[in-house]
């Protein structure tokens, strides 16, 4: 039986393309046993404000932890959720769907405010956002499939292929940035097809604050389009 698997690092309140990739999958595997990278999407994302795009960042403990994995990364500021709740409320006070979505987002962030590990925050938010967008894809962590030490000893492409195989994949789908480094060999040896996401062709949707900005968190999409949000995950070109 054909099965498509997406293997990705968890992101904080990702943009719509991330969720579109989830829609291609029969199963998603969160690869959070790999090294945490600074100034990336694991602990931050952008919203649109009256002064332009602004970062929402979860401060994490990094001093002396340069080789820590994502799933070992601890949150440093216990007040991060309150700060993000206020920033979203201020930026989207005039959003057309704030009455129906604003309270839900506020409650969602409150529910993970005291969670100590970044990976747990991200997973909880991803699961809730998928449900809101009607994406009913099973989600597991990489360490549910293979031993952590074995995963860390593997080369990156071998690790992805081994996880895909263990998940029963016949097809692995990745974001286009991985084209620069992914080795197809480990997949070919396992008989697994490699597919690529194409993020071109997403339609614009009504936004506050000037011209359209595509590279912002999915909360922007939800607050501006409400129940129609999932429709804007559909691309207009192949």
C-alpha angles and dihedrals in degrees: 000000000000115000129179118206129191117201115191144148114257116259132199113250092331129205122264095266090066090058092044087057089052088055091062091058136089086198136011122212118197109218099204098140089083125092118292111241123209124232090021136114098272095091105015147044140168134259127188117250138174087266095048132268113344132191124244103201131182107213110228135189109263107146108117090356101095095140098041119132123240090251090053095051113113126206112247102194116057090194096060096106094052090050092050093045091054093046092051093045091052096045095046103034088117097041112128094235101038091112093060101031106026096073091046093054091045091052092045093055091044090054092061098034094108097040107121101205125066093216091057092050092050095047093049092049093045092052093049093046092049090053091049091051093047095249107145100184122144113243129201137167122248091242089060087065107036137018113273096230091049091051093051092050094056128091111251098255092042089051092052093047092047091051092047090051093048089050090054096248124170090178132033120200122200138176115265095250089073091066087085095063114010114119109214093198098087090050094047091052089056095044093246119145118224118221131183133218117235112206095188121113105034109153120241117248131200111284136178123240111038132301123016117279113194101184100073136108122284088247087076090055093047096048093046100042107023114186090007093063096103090055089064091060087071114095122224094214133044 
